[in-house]
Amino acid sequence: MTVFKGFLKILNKCKGIVIMYTVMLLFFGGFTISTSDENSVNFSEDKPDILIINNDENSGITKNLISYIKENSNIIKIDNDEEKINDALFYRDINYVIYIPKNYRIDFLDNKNPKIEIKKVNDYNSSYANMILEKYLKVANIYKSEIDNENILIEKINDTLDEDVNVNITEKQNKSSLERMTFYYNFCNYSLLASIIYIVCLILSSFKNEKISKRTIISSMNYKKYNRILLLSSMLFAVCLWILYVILSFILIGDTLITLNGLGYIINSFVFTICALVIALFIGNLVTNKNAINGIVNVVALGSSFLCGSFVPVEFLPDSVLTVAHIFPSYYFIQNNEMLEKIKITSFGDLSKLFPNILIMITFIVIFIVIINIISKNKRKIG
């Protein structure tokens, strides 16, 4: 009990560190959450910017084609000068250029299959513009094979193109909430690592103080019991910190965590918390200098967070960086978070998709425990 009381006494003095990293988590996690609308499930159609160069008369099927394109895009007016058109494409002032040839209407009605030339940039809007044009031409060509009267042809084309497709959403997954959860738990990588490593190492180094060590040696307390109490105390601190961060995630994100996806985030973060604890115990068994702890936290917690995608989304990191990141448990923790954002967990069996990365984190835990035991045995022999 004396060891546990000493642990709590030192922890109480270090509470400012825990508060600091928790505030950082709340600030960065909460800031991201507040910048997106949780209940936003609206779809906004982004119309492409199209330039139409019409070399035909503006009547009949040609006029109808231009009207349809105008309804589904933003028509940009630029002088019919190829240099200006090319500049506009280069600077993305327009996405797509449609060249309607001379006598297009007459040739189309005579089944001569006149060709409409296009010029475009390689982006989403140009692809969408291409779909708009091809949709009209496909419908027009189908009806042209059966209808000779131009007015009836235009009427049939418009009726078909005006038909709306009703989309029924049978199941809705709040993607926005999953994105915020992923960001929050990814940032937890840094807060958990930094807090646990700093506090545990500081406490262990305090107990390794020469005066305290001598008192422990001459006391009646068994050495194994002494180490066991320190280990359990450290584990209690780590688990309490994890529970605090889970509670904060409920407060910030809401009932999305009361889902199987949310359970996945919680399980994944618990395994990583234990992993962070054994890393802290490993470092604490090696380091006795309190002044070195700050530097170690920066190297381990901050370095692995940058390399593994805690601060910068994984998709933006170079392959070379991700290759190096494989040596850190943080990489597998964050990979599971990213996976949970992209998939829908519908049953407990689906949680098995997280097992490969969790198994790797458990492997790290076992390896560090073995190394800690070896270090402890060697120190006892030396002692």
C-alpha positions in Angstrom: 0.0 0.0 0.0 2.9 2.3 0.7 4.2 1.9 -2.9 0.7 2.6 -4.3 0.4 5.7 -2.1 3.8 6.9 -3.3 2.7 6.3 -6.9 -0.4 8.4 -6.4 1.5 11.1 -4.7 3.9 11.5 -7.6 1.0 11.2 -10.1 -0.8 14.0 -8.4 2.3 16.2 -8.9 2.3 15.3 -12.6 -1.4 15.9 -13.2 -0.6 19.0 -15.1 1.0 17.0 -17.9 -2.1 14.8 -18.2 -4.3 17.9 -18.3 -2.1 19.5 -21.0 -2.2 16.5 -23.4 -5.9 16.1 -22.7 -6.6 19.7 -23.5 -4.6 19.3 -26.8 -6.8 16.3 -27.7 -9.9 18.3 -26.9 -8.7 21.4 -28.8 -7.6 19.6 -32.0 -10.2 16.9 -31.9 -13.0 19.3 -30.9 -11.9 21.9 -33.5 -12.2 19.4 -36.3 -15.5 18.1 -35.1 -17.0 21.7 -34.9 -16.0 22.5 -38.4 -18.2 19.8 -40.0 -22.0 19.4 -39.7 -22.7 16.0 -38.1 -26.1 15.7 -39.6 -25.2 16.9 -43.1 -26.2 14.3 -45.6 -27.1 16.6 -48.5 -25.8 16.2 -52.0 -24.8 19.2 -54.0 -24.4 18.9 -57.7 -21.3 20.6 -59.0 -21.9 21.8 -62.5 -19.0 21.8 -65.0 -17.9 25.0 -66.8 -18.5 24.5 -70.5 -17.8 26.5 -73.6 -20.0 25.9 -76.6 -18.7 26.9 -80.1 -21.7 26.6 -82.3 -20.9 26.7 -86.1 -24.5 25.6 -87.0 -27.7 27.5 -87.1 -29.4 27.9 -83.6 -32.6 26.0 -84.3 -34.2 22.5 -84.2 -32.1 19.7 -82.7 -29.0 21.9 -82.4 -30.9 24.5 -80.3 -32.3 21.7 -78.2 -28.9 20.2 -77.6 -27.5 23.6 -76.5 -30.5 24.2 -74.2 -30.0 20.8 -72.5 -26.3 21.5 -71.9 -27.1 24.9 -70.5 -29.5 23.4 -68.0 -26.9 21.0 -66.7 -23.8 23.1 -66.7 -22.3 26.6 -66.4 -22.0 28.1 -69.8 -18.8 30.2 -70.1 -18.5 32.8 -72.9 -15.0 33.2 -74.5 -14.0 34.5 -77.9 -13.7 31.9 -80.6 -10.0 32.1 -80.5 -8.0 28.9 -80.0 -5.2 30.5 -78.0 -7.7 32.0 -75.6 -9.6 28.7 -75.4 -6.4 26.8 -74.6 -5.4 29.4 -71.9 -8.9 29.0 -70.3 -8.5 25.3 -70.2 -5.0 25.5 -68.8 -6.1 27.8 -66.0 -9.3 25.8 -65.4 -11.5 28.7 -66.3 -13.4 26.1 -68.3 -13.5 22.3 -68.1 -14.9 21.3 -71.5 -15.3 22.8 -75.0 -17.9 21.6 -77.4 -17.5 22.3 -81.1 -20.8 21.9 -83.0 -19.9 21.6 -86.7 -21.6 23.5 -89.5 -24.8 21.9 -90.9 -24.9 19.6 -87.8 -28.7 19.8 -87.7 -29.3 18.8 -91.3 -26.6 16.1 -91.3 -28.0 14.6 -88.1 -31.6 14.5 -89.5 -30.2 12.9 -92.7 -28.5 10.1 -90.7 -25.0 11.2 -91.6 -23.8 10.9 -88.0 -22.0 14.3 -87.8 -19.2 14.4 -85.3 -19.1 16.9 -82.4 -15.5 17.8 -81.6 -14.5 18.3 -78.0 -11.6 19.7 -76.0 -11.2 19.1 -72.3 -9.0 18.9 -69.2 -8.5 15.7 -67.2 -10.6 16.2 -64.1 -13.9 15.2 -62.6 -15.8 18.1 -64.1 -14.7 17.4 -67.6 -15.7 13.8 -67.2 -19.1 14.9 -65.9 -19.5 17.2 -68.9 -18.6 14.4 -71.2 -21.4 12.3 -69.6 -23.9 15.1 -70.2 -23.1 15.3 -73.9 -23.0 11.6 -74.4 -26.3 11.1 -72.6 -28.0 13.5 -74.9 -26.5 12.1 -78.1 -27.2 8.5 -77.1 -30.9 9.3 -76.5 -31.1 11.4 -79.7 -29.6 8.6 -81.8 -31.9 6.0 -80.4 -35.0 8.0 -81.2 -33.7 9.2 -84.6 -33.7 5.6 -85.9 -37.5 5.5 -85.3 -38.7 9.1 -85.7 -38.3 11.3 -88.8 -40.3 14.3 -87.6 -37.9 16.7 -85.9 -40.5 18.3 -83.5 -41.7 14.9 -82.3 -38.0 13.7 -82.0 -37.1 16.7 -79.8 -40.2 16.1 -77.7 -39.3 12.5 -77.1 -35.7 13.3 -76.3 -36.8 15.9 -73.7 -39.4 13.6 -72.1 -36.7 10.9 -71.7 -34.1 13.3 -70.3 -36.6 14.9 -67.9 -37.3 11.6 -66.2 -36.1 11.7 -62.6 -34.6 8.6 -61.0 -35.7 8.2 -57.4 -33.0 6.8 -55.1 -34.1 5.1 -51.9 -31.5 5.0 -49.1 -32.2 1.7 -47.3 -29.4 2.2 -44.8 -27.7 5.3 -43.8 -24.2 5.4 -42.2 -23.2 8.8 -40.9 -19.9 9.1 -42.8 -19.2 12.5 -41.2 -19.3 11.1 -37.7 -17.0 8.2 -38.7 -14.5 10.7 -40.1 -14.5 12.7 -36.9 -14.2 9.6 -34.8 -11.2 8.5 -36.9 -9.5 11.9 -36.5 -10.2 11.9 -32.7 -8.8 8.4 -32.1 -5.9 9.0 -34.5 -4.9 12.0 -32.4 -5.4 9.9 -29.3 -2.3 8.1 -30.5 -0.2 11.1 -29.6 -2.0 12.0 -26.3 -2.0 8.4 -25.0 1.7 7.8 -25.9 2.9 11.1 -24.6 0.9 11.0 -21.4 1.6 7.4 -20.5 5.3 7.5 -21.4 5.9 10.8 -19.6 4.0 9.9 -16.4 5.2 6.3 -16.1 8.8 7.1 -16.9 8.8 10.0 -14.4 7.3 7.8 -11.7 9.6 4.9 -12.3 12.6 7.2 -12.3 11.4 8.7 -9.0 11.2 5.3 -7.4 14.8 4.6 -8.7 16.0 7.6 -6.7 19.0 6.5 -4.6 17.4 7.1 -1.2 14.1 5.5 -2.1 16.0 2.5 -3.7 18.0 2.0 -0.5 14.9 2.2 1.7 13.2 -0.4 -0.5 16.1 -2.8 -0.4 16.3 -2.7 3.5 12.5 -3.0 3.9 10.7 -6.3 4.4 8.8 -5.9 1.1 9.5 -8.6 -1.4 11.2 -7.3 -4.6 8.7 -9.1 -6.9 5.8 -7.7 -4.9 7.3 -4.2 -5.1 7.6 -4.5 -8.9 4.1 -6.0 -9.2 2.5 -3.1 -7.3 4.3 -0.6 -9.6 3.2 -2.5 -12.7 -0.5 -2.7 -11.5 -0.4 1.0 -10.5 0.9 2.0 -13.9 -1.7 -0.2 -15.6 -4.4 1.4 -13.5 -3.3 4.9 -14.5 -3.2 3.9 -18.2 -6.6 2.3 -18.1 -8.1 5.3 -16.3 -6.6 7.6 -18.9 -8.1 5.4 -21.7 -11.5 5.5 -20.0 -11.3 9.3 -19.7 -10.5 9.6 -23.4 -13.4 7.2 -24.4 -15.8 9.3 -22.3 -14.6 12.5 -23.9 -15.2 10.9 -27.3 -18.8 10.1 -26.3 -19.3 13.7 -25.3 -17.7 15.2 -28.5 -19.0 12.8 -31.1 -22.3 11.5 -29.6 -24.2 8.2 -30.0 -22.3 7.2 -33.1 -19.9 5.4 -30.7 -22.9 3.2 -29.5 -22.5 1.2 -32.7 -20.4 -1.8 -33.7 -18.1 0.7 -35.5 -17.8 2.6 -32.3 -17.0 -0.6 -30.4 -14.2 -1.2 -32.9 -12.7 2.2 -32.1 -12.9 1.5 -28.4 -11.4 -2.0 -28.6 -8.6 -0.8 -30.9 -7.7 2.1 -28.6 -7.7 -0.2 -25.5 -5.2 -2.6 -27.1 -3.0 0.4 -28.1 -3.2 1.8 -24.6 -1.7 -1.4 -23.2 0.9 -1.2 -26.0 1.8 2.4 -25.0 2.0 1.2 -21.3 4.6 -1.5 -22.1 6.6 0.9 -24.2 6.6 3.3 -21.2 7.7 0.5 -18.9 10.4 -0.5 -21.3 11.7 3.1 -21.5 11.3 3.5 -17.8 13.6 0.5 -17.1 16.3 2.0 -19.3 16.1 5.7 -18.4 16.8 7.0 -14.9 17.5 10.6 -15.9 14.3 12.7 -15.5 15.7 15.4 -17.8 15.9 12.9 -20.6 12.2 12.1 -20.5 11.0 15.2 -22.4 13.3 14.3 -25.3 12.2 10.7 -25.3 8.5 11.7 -25.4 9.2 14.0 -28.4 11.1 11.3 -30.2 8.7 8.4 -29.6 5.3 10.0 -29.3 5.7 13.0 -31.6 7.9 11.2 -34.1 5.7 8.1 -34.5 2.5 10.3 -34.6 4.0 12.2 -37.6 5.2 9.1 -39.4 2.1 7.0 -38.9 -0.7 9.4 -39.8 -1.9 10.8 -36.5 -1.6 14.4 -37.5 -1.5 14.1 -41.3 -4.0 11.8 -43.1 -2.4 8.6 -44.2 -3.3 9.1 -47.9 -1.1 12.2 -48.0 2.0 10.5 -46.6 4.7 9.3 -49.1 5.2 5.6 -49.5 8.7 5.9 -48.1 7.4 7.3 -44.8 4.7 4.7 -44.5 7.4 2.0 -45.1 9.3 3.3 -42.1 6.0 3.6 -40.1 5.6 -0.2 -40.1 8.1 -0.5 -37.3 5.8 1.4 -34.9 2.6 0.1 -33.2 1.0 3.4 -33.9 0.8 2.5 -37.6 -1.4 -0.5 -37.0 -3.6 1.4 -34.5 -4.2 4.1 -37.0 -4.7 1.6 -39.9 -7.5 0.1 -37.9 -9.1 3.5 -37.3 -8.9 4.3 -41.0 -10.5 0.9 -41.8 -13.4 1.6 -39.4 -14.1 4.8 -41.3 -14.4 3.1 -44.6 -16.4 -0.1 -43.7 -19.7 -0.7 -42.1 -19.6 -3.1 -39.2 -22.9 -5.0 -39.2 -22.1 -7.9 -36.9 -19.6 -8.9 -34.3 -18.1 -11.2 -36.8 -17.1 -8.1 -38.9 -14.9 -6.9 -36.1 -12.5 -9.8 -37.1 -11.3 -7.4 -39.9 -9.5 -5.5 -37.1 -7.8 -8.6 -35.8 -4.7 -8.7 -38.0 -3.6 -5.2 -36.9 -4.6 -5.9 -33.3 -2.6 -9.1 -33.4 0.5 -7.2 -34.5 0.0 -4.7 -31.6 -0.3 -7.6 -29.2 2.9 -9.0 -30.7 4.6 -5.7 -29.9 3.3 -6.0 -26.3 4.7 -9.5 -25.9 8.1 -8.5 -27.3 8.4 -5.5 -25.0 7.3 -7.6 -22.0 10.0 -10.2 -22.8 12.6 -7.4 -23.2 11.5 -5.8 -19.9 11.9 -9.1 -18.1 15.4 -9.6 -19.5 16.4 -6.1 -18.5 15.0 -6.6 -15.0 16.8 -10.0 -14.5 20.1 -8.5 -15.7 19.8 -5.6 -13.3 19.1 -7.9 -10.4 22.2 -10.0 -11.2 24.3 -6.8 -11.4 22.7 -5.6 -8.1 
